[in-house]
Amino acid sequence: MTEPTDSPSTAEQIVPKVDPIENRVAPVSEISPASQTDTKSELAPVSEPASESKIDPAPEANQNSQQHPPSDITFNILKIALPISLIVYFFQNSPEPVIATSLSLWILLFGLNLISKERNWLLNIIVLTFSLLYSFRASPILMNLNLGIAALGLLFLVRRPTLNGFLTASLTSYILNIRVFNILVAPFQFLSDDIRWSDVKAKLNQSSWTESTLKLAVIGLPLFVIFTLLFMSADEAFSSLTKQFLASLFGSTKGSGIISFIFYWAIYLLITLSLFRAIALEPEWSTFEHKVPKFLQLKAFEVAVIFGSLAFLFIAFILVQFQYLFGGSETIRSISTLTYSEYARSGFFELVKVILLLQAVLLIGAWVTRNSNPDSEYVFRIVGAVLILLSIGVFYSAFYRMALYIDSYGITELRFYSTVFMMWLLVSILIFLAHLVQPTWTYFSGSYLLSFVVFVLALNFANPDGMIAGTNLNLYNNKRPYDIEYLLTLSADANSQLVQAQPKLDSAQWLQIQEKIAQEQAQYQASDWRGMRLFGQFNYPQQSKGQISKGRR
């Protein structure tokens, strides 16, 4: 009787051997007899080929290729950014910087839409509208508001939000999606890490792009120069404008020569690359939801005590205000040591702080109770709605105080914009009330943000400086002499109202207004659209100081 051998069974003999180096299955004929003696010991390394010293170079190559975005995307970014940054340089180096800024925002928006296939029509309209309004008004405050909204729209747009995703995002999502640091480092990351210059060089050699550029330089550029020279010789105005443009391009305000041109073009190229890289390679619009830490979660009775005590405080303040609001100046003097106007001035801005703090408390309270328990959220909705209704009395007190203040001292830009800001706070807190009544309303945050955009849009059409000038002229005419010195500090938006008040002014005051208009008009070029819009109806010569002094006498 023979002893059993260790030879494997027939089923075990046909098990193929996987070669970990060549990543292929070896045929049965290649399996050595030695390997057949112990199938388990030979097959064990197959499951862990990475532990061997001989490693397939393919995974390493794949990892290196994953470090770079697709070359088509990076090449497209560079191809669009170069000419657009050059156009922005032309605009910014023109003698009309305000209009140049509006056009630069438009061309940047055009480039973003070329790179990204996703279209958010709402953000595109906002950027286009407020870029135009930036050059429409002369008030510095309003111009900065317009520029800020247009720039904010671009920062939102590079995150590629859908319309519904943008309108239904939380307030924290609007803040956290503005990744300023990422945008600041984006151009350097693009030039050093993203783009593979060898691929760019290969694309230039393989495509007809280089050939087309050479054709344009050899054929198109000489024709353009010849026709430009002919038009310059035919018309003196065209010649003057062309010379001004060339002087502004290679000289004048931002230095002189080709070095200045390269330096500023490089700056605009970095700005353009930062936006274009963000919209092409950065993550898309994200929704952020932060859970409340357990120690901050509130029970129903805690919500009732905290916010109920605030409600009682608001009630007490409103009851006290009744005797002020309806008692008149005598009541104020009998209760307070302040005068009527001092009382108005001392209270308005404090009440603005109260409303701002209430807004913040309600927003945080909604977030905390929503993540606590249903009973806490239900109690907060009731007490929060009561607080909002009571805050209307605080709003009325603030507006009443400002009306007293304006009646005593007139209206200034600070008082005007503070009042308008309070009006927006009233609208926004009513939007929050609608959210409390209907907590499933998903467009709360979007409505909150768009309400501010609508208010700024309305201000552009209302012409704040014109309203301030008209209000003061009517007020001073009835009660006191004109504060002509303050009126002269207003922007060119107020000139129309100042001119209409000529019959009410004496000769010295009228000469001062003429001088103001003439000085502002001299700051604009004759071809400037803003100058034509702001001063087209005026044609006053520059008044000398001697004439002003003579008029005053």
C-alpha positions, 0 to 999 in steps of 0.5 A: 500500500502506497503512502498518499502523496502531497500532489494537488488534486485535479481541480487545484492543478488547473488554478492559473497563476497570476503574474504580479509583475506583468499583470497577466494570467500565466497558462497552466503549462508555465506553472512549475512542478515546484509551484504545484506542490504548495498552491497556497504558499505560491498564490499568497503573494498574488493578493498583495503585489504592492508589497513586492519590490517590483512595482508596476510603473503605471499607477505612479504615472497615473498619480502624476497625471492626476496632479494636473487638470486636463490640458484642454481646460488649462489651455482654454483658460490661458487662451481666453485670459490673455486677450481679455486681460489685454482689453482690460488694460486698454480700458483701465488705462483710458482717460475715463476710468469710471466707464473703463471699470464698467466695461472691464467688469462686462468683459470679465463677465463675458470671459467667465461665460465663455469658459463655463457652460453653466449659466446663472441668468440672475447673477449675470443680470446683477453684474451687468446692471450694477456695472452700468450703474457704477458709471451712471451716478456721481455720488461716491457712496452710491458708486461704491455700493454699485461696484461692491454688488457687481464684484460680489456677483462675480465672486458668486458666479465663479462658484457656478451656482444653479439658480435654485441652489443660489436662491435656496442657500443658507445665509452662511452658505453665501458667506462661506462660498466667497473663498477670497483666499483661494481666488488670491492664490489661484493665478500662482497655483495655475501657473505653477501647478495646474498648467503643463507648459510642455502640453501648451507648447505641443498644442501650439505646434500642432494646432493652427492657432500659431499660424492664424496669429502670424497671418493676422500679424502679417496681413491684418495688422498692416491693413489696420494701421494703414486705414487708421492713418488714413482716417487720422489724416482725414479728420482732426477729431479722430486723429486727436482721439487716436493720439490720446488713446495711444498716449494713454496706452504707452504713456501718461497716467500709469508710467511710460514705455513698454515696461509700464505696459508689461507691468500693468498687463501682468497685474490684470492677467493675474486678476483674470486668471484668478477668476477664470481658474476659479470658475473652471477648476474650483469646486462648485457651489456648496451648501453648508449646514452647521449642527448646533453643539449639544451644550447650546441646544435649548429646551422649550421653557429655556426658549420661552424665558430667554426670548420672552424676557426680551419681549417684555423689555420691548413692551416696556420701551414702547410704552415709555415711547408713547409719551415721547411720541405723542406728548410733543416737545414740552413732554420731552423737556419735562422728562429729559434734560435734552432739547427736542433736537438733541433728543432726536439725534441721541436716540436714532443711531442707538435704535439702529443698533437695537434693530441690528442686534435683534436681527442677529439674535433672531437668526441665531435663535432660529438656527439653534432651535431648528437643531434642538427639538420640535417643541423648542422650534415651535415656541421660538416661532411664536415668541420670535413673531411677537418680538418682530411685531413689537420691533415695528414700534421701535422702527416707528420711534427711530423714524420719528426721531430722524424726522425731528432731527432733519426738521431741526438740522436738515438732511445729510448723506449720513442721515439719508442713508441711515434712514434708508438702511432702517427701511431695508432692515424693516423689510428684511425683518418682515421677510424673517417673519414670513419665514417663521410663519412658514418655516418650509419656505426655502427662498428665505435667504435668497429673498433676504439678499435680493431685497438689499439688491433691490433697495440699492437699485431703487436708490440709483433711480431715486438720486440720493444727492438730488433728494438731499439738495432738494429737501434742504433747499425747501427746508431752509427756504421756510425756516432758516438761511441756506447752508450753501457750504454743505450743498456745495459738497454734494456730487454732480447728481445734485446739480439739477436741483441746485440750478432749479433753486436759482430764483431763491438764491442771492447772487453770491450763492448763485455764483458759488453754484456756477463755480462748483458746476464749472469745476466738476465739468472740467474734470470730465472729457468732452467725449465722456458719456458721464460728462454729457449726461451730468453736464449736458444741460449746463453751460457755465463758464469758469468763474474766477474768485474775483467774480465770486468775491464781487458777487458776494459784495 
